[in-house]
């Protein structure tokens, strides 16, 4: 009954805020096929309340970087799918390629 904006604000925002303070963070989406994991993580552009956790987190992180003074940042993100013990990099050039 929640939209992705509410999920981000309640669950992911505090984690991403700590990431902007230098801590590592992981969001682990787990569940059955078709339960909405990808939608929650990716979302859709319109309506903006259904933008996913990943685009919201990126906006949050880069807005924090723009406001920071006298600091250097290294931003690294991964988006992996683990299905039937196969791992795939969903941000890689070939999302069908299995990782070792």
N, C-alpha and C positions, 0 to 999 in steps of 0.2 A: 504493500500500500504506500510505499515511499517512492519518490522520484530520485533520480541520481543526485540532484542538488542536495536533498536532505541527507542522503547516504554519505556524500562527501563531507558535508558540514559536521555530521555527527561522528563519523568514523575516521575518515582519511585526513581531514584538516589538521587535527592535533599531531598526527604522524608526520605530515608534510611540514608542519611548522617546526618540529624538532629536527627534520632534515635540513631546514634552512639555518639551523643553529649548529650544524656539523655532525649530526648523528646519522647513522645508516638507517634506512627504513625499508620495510617490505610489506606489500599488500598481497595477500595470498587468497585468491578466489578459488573455492573448492565446491564442487557439487556435481550433480548428475548432468548428463548431456541435455541441453535444452532448458536448463534452469535459469538462464539469464546472466551467467558469468561474463561472457563477452560483451553483452549489451551494457552491463553495469560498468565494466572497465572502459569500453570505447564510447558507448552512447551514440547519440545522433546530434547533429548541429542544431536542428530546429525541431522542436522548441528548445531554447537554451537551458531550460530546467532539466532536459534529458541528455545534456552533454555528459560524457562519462568521467570516471575518476581519473584516468590518465590525462586527458586534455586539461582538466581542472588542476591537477597536480602540476603539470608543466607551466600553466599560467601562474600559479601560486609561486612556484620556485623562481621563475624568471622575473616576476614582479619584485620579489624580495631581493634578487641580485641587482636589479636596477636601482633600488633604494639604498643598497649597501655602499659604504664609503671605506676606502683603504682596506679592501679585502679582495682576495682571489678565490675563485670558485672553480671546481671541477665537477661537472654534471655528467653523470653516467646513469643510463637507464637500460633495463632489460625487460623484455616482455616475452616470457616463455610459456609454451603450452606443453604440458605433460599429459599424454593420453596413451593408454595401453603400454606404459613403460617406455614410450618414445618421447623424446624431447625435441621441440622445434622452436627456433628463434623467430618470433612473429614480427620483429623489427628488421630482420636480415633480408638480404637481397632475394633469397629463395625460401619462402615460408614453408615449402613442402619438404625441404632438406632436413633430414634427421641429424641431430647432434650426437656426438659420441659421449 
